[in-house]
Amino acid sequence: MSVALDRVVDDYLAHVRTERGYSEHTVAAYRSDLADLLGFAEEHGVASVADIDLPVLRDWLWAATERGLARATIARRAASARGFTAWMTRRGLVPVDQGARLRAPRAQRALPRVVAAPALDEALARLEARAVSTHEPVDERDVAIIELLYASALRVSELVGLDVADVDRRRRTVRVVGKGSKERIVPYGAPAARALDRYLEQGRPTLAARAAEGARPSGSAFFLGVKGARLGTRSVYRLVAGVLAEIPGSGPSGPHTFRHTAATHLLDGGADLRAVQEFLGHASLGTTQIYTHVSAERLKESYRTAHPRA
């Protein structure tokens, strides 16, 4: 990638990070996609962003298809290119938005993994029993994390970003900042309240004290690591993977599984789709509708296994 092209990409990434509020994970994906695009363009004699036209963009996606990239990856690359060319047009770097007519095959959406309520109850009971028997602050924290992930359907970034002031114990709500720096208030129930109260009163003070012994200060962070600093996403992924490994079923083993599970259980219980959309913090109702398909599949499976004439 030439210095000139590299500078344009850096300016665009700074724009989506600061002005659009995109997460570092999304910015990294954009950087990877655009680096691949500009590398492809340079290999084909394109030396300026003004020369990246629609045929070049289409050839780039075709080359990705020939390499066997997944349709979801190609669809994401097309979206990255469209956002980049639209920004260049608004900035006056190019006269015409060449990416406006770029199309890619629609990504096939696999239905998310959903944990059955009885299996989830058993997993939470095991975590609770361990915390009660050990009185270890980490065990008390882990119960609070899993309870809150399921109770409030938080994204992992929202969970680790919580501060103590974000949790209203009297109203049983948490204030979270989601994608695009959008803020929302979500409730949690009695089991989560018990776990959070115990962690705040017993587990967190012990973990916070460890920061005073030389670790990086925890500040206002709600969930703390073993050395008293703010808990990271990797630790949450490890915890969740361990919990889900003990639950029958296949599929993803990350924190999002509890978000999927909460949304599906809400719809199964009769919650309104728009209420679930607000609960999850989805900008589009279409994103939330995936859970109606999950509920329908679960209903059909129950019908096949339970109805005498299925």
N, C-alpha and C positions, 0 to 999 in steps of 0.2 A: 504494500500500500504506500503510495507516495505521501510525502509530507503534507502536501496541499489537501489531498483526500482525507488523510488521517485527521487533520485539523477540523475539517468540516464534520466528520463523524463525532469527534470529541465535543464540538459545540452542540451538536444535536443531542448527544447523551446528557450533557449538562442541562439542556432544556427539559428533557423528560424527567430528569431526577429532581430538579429544583422547582420547575414551574408546573409540571404535571403530577408531581408527588409519587412517581413510580418507585417501587422497591428496588433494592440493590440486586435482587435476584432477577427481576425483569430487565433492569438496565444491563446486566451481564449477558442475558439472552440476546438483547438487541445488539450489543457490541459484537457478539459472536456471529450473528446473522449478517450484520453489515460488513464485518471484516471479510466474510466469505464472499459477499456480493462484490465488494470492491476489488478483492483479489481476482475474482473471475473476470471482472470488467477489464482490469489491467492486462490480464493474459490475452484478452481479445482486442487490445489496442486502444482501450478507452483511458484517456489521460486526465479527463476533467469530468466533474459531476454533471456538467451541462450535456455531456455526450452519453449519459446513461439513459437510453431511451427505452420504449416499451419492448422492442425486439430483444434488447440485451437482457431486460428483466425476465422475459419469457424464456430465453435460452438458459438463463441461470436456474430457473425453477425446473426446466426440462433436464438439465444436467443433474440436479439433485434427485430427480425421479429415476434417472438412469443409474445413479449410484445406489439405489435401493432405500433411500431415506423414507421414513414413515410418512404417511399422508398428514398426520398431525404436525410433524416437523415442517413439512413443505407449506402447510397452511399458515403456520406461525411465521415462517420466513417471508411469505407474501405479505402478511400483515406488517412485519417490520419494515419491509421495503416501501409499502404504501405510506406508512407514517413518516418515513424519512423523506420521500419525495414531496409529500404534502408540506412538510416543514420547510424544505428548500424553496418551494414555490412561494410560500408566505414570506420568506426572508428575501426574496428577489434574487436568489442564487441561480435559479433556472426560470425560463419564461413560461413553461407549461408543465403541469403535473403529469409526468409520464407514468407514474404508478397508479393513477386513478382508475385505469381500466385493467389493471393486473388482477387476474383471477387464479385461484388455486383450487384443487379438489377439496371438497368439504371433509374435514377430519371426522372420522367415525368416533363417536363418543361411547366408550364402554360404561356400562352401568357401574356406579361406585359400590365398594364393599359396604355392607350394612351388617352390624352385629345384632343378633337376636337379643331381645330384652332379657330373657332368663340367663343367657350366657354372660351378658354384661353384668347382671346382678351378681352372679357368682364370682366374676373377676374382681369386682369392686369389694365384695365381701372378703376375698382373700387379701387384698391390699389393706383393708381395714383391720383384719385380724392381725396382720403382721405389725402394723403401726401400734396397735394396742399392746401387743406382747413385747415389743422392743423399746417403745418410747423414744426411738431414734428420730431426730428432727428431719432427716432426709425421708424416712418412711412416712412421717406425718405430712411432709410437703408433697410426696408423690401421690398420696390419696387425694389431697386438695387439687392437684393438677388434673388428675383423671376425672374427678367429679366435676370440675369446672369446665373442662373441655367438652364433656358430654352435656352438662346442664345448660351451658350458654353457647355451645356450638362455635367456639372461638377458633380463629386461625392461630397457628403456632406463633406467628409474629406478633399477634395481638396479645397472646398469653404472656410471652416473655417481656413484652413492652409495658405490662401493667405496673403502675406504681401503687403504693399503699393507699393514697388518696383516691384512687380510681374505684375502690371497692367500698360500696355503701352497705355496711352490714345491717343497718336498721331496715333499709328498704329491700335488701337482698338484690342489688343490682351492681353491675360493673360498667364502667365507662371505657370504651375501647376506641382506638383510632385505627380504622381499617384501610383498605386500598384507596389510593388517591387522597390520603389524609382525611377521610370522611369519619366523623365521630358518630357513635351511636351508643345508646344505653340498652343493655340486655339484662334480663332477670336470671336468677338461679334459684333452685329449690332448697328444701329443708336438708336433704342429705349433703348437698354441697355446702350449705351454710354451716353445718356441724364440722365438716372437714376444714373449711376455711378458718373458722373461729379457733379451732384447736391449733392449727398451724400458726396463726397469728399470735396466739397467746403462749404457745409452748415451743414450737419448732423454729419459727423465724427468729425470735430473740437469740436463741443459741447459735444459729447460723450467722446472724449479724455480728455477734460477739467475736467470731473468728476473724472478721475483717479487721478488727482492732488489733489483732495479733500479727499483723503484717500483710494481710491480703489487700487487694484493691478495695476501697470502700464501696459498700453496697448502695449508699445513698437512699433513695426513696423506692428502690425496686421492691416489688411485692414478692416475687419468687427468687430465692437465692440459691446459689450453688454451695458446694461443700466448704468452700473457702470464704463464703460470705459475700461474693460478688454477684451481680445480676446473673440469673440463670440464662444459659444460651440455648439456642434451638436444637443443637446436636444432642444435648442432654435430654431434652424432651423426646426427641425421636428415639433415642435408646430406651427410655422408659416405656414409651408406647409400644415399641416393637416387642419388648419383653412381655408386656401385658397381653398383646394380641397373639403372641406365640402360644399362649395357653388356652386360646379360644378356638374351637373348631371352625374351619372355613379357610378359604383361600382368598388371595387378593392383596391389595396394598396393606402395609403395616405401619403407616405413618399417622401423625396426629389428625390428618384430615378425615380419617376413617370415623372418628368420633363426631366430627362435624356432619358428615354424611348420615351417620346413624341418628343423630339428634333430629336433623331435618326430616328424615323419613319417618321416624317415630311420631313427630308432630303431625305430619300429614295423615299417617295411619290413625291417629287419635282424633282426627276431624278438624285440625287447625286450618284456617283460611290460607290459601296460597300467598296472597299479598302480605299477610301477617308474617308468614315464614320468610318471605323475601326481605322484609324489614328486619326481622330477627337475625338473618344471616348477613345483612349489609350488602346484598346484591344490587348493583346498579340497574340490572335488567331483569324483568320477570322471566324472560326466556331462560336465563341461567338457573333460576329456581325450579323451572318446570321439569328438569331432569329427574327431580325427586318424585314427581307424579308418575313417571315411567317406572321408577323403582318400586313404588307402592303398587302399581298395577301388576308388575311381574311377581311381587310377593303374594298378591291376591290370587293370581293364576296358579302359582305353585301350591298355595294352600288348598285351592279348589281341586287341583289334580290329585293331591294326596289325601284329601278328606271327603270329597263328595262321592257317594256310591256310584254315580253314573258319569263320572268325569272321563 
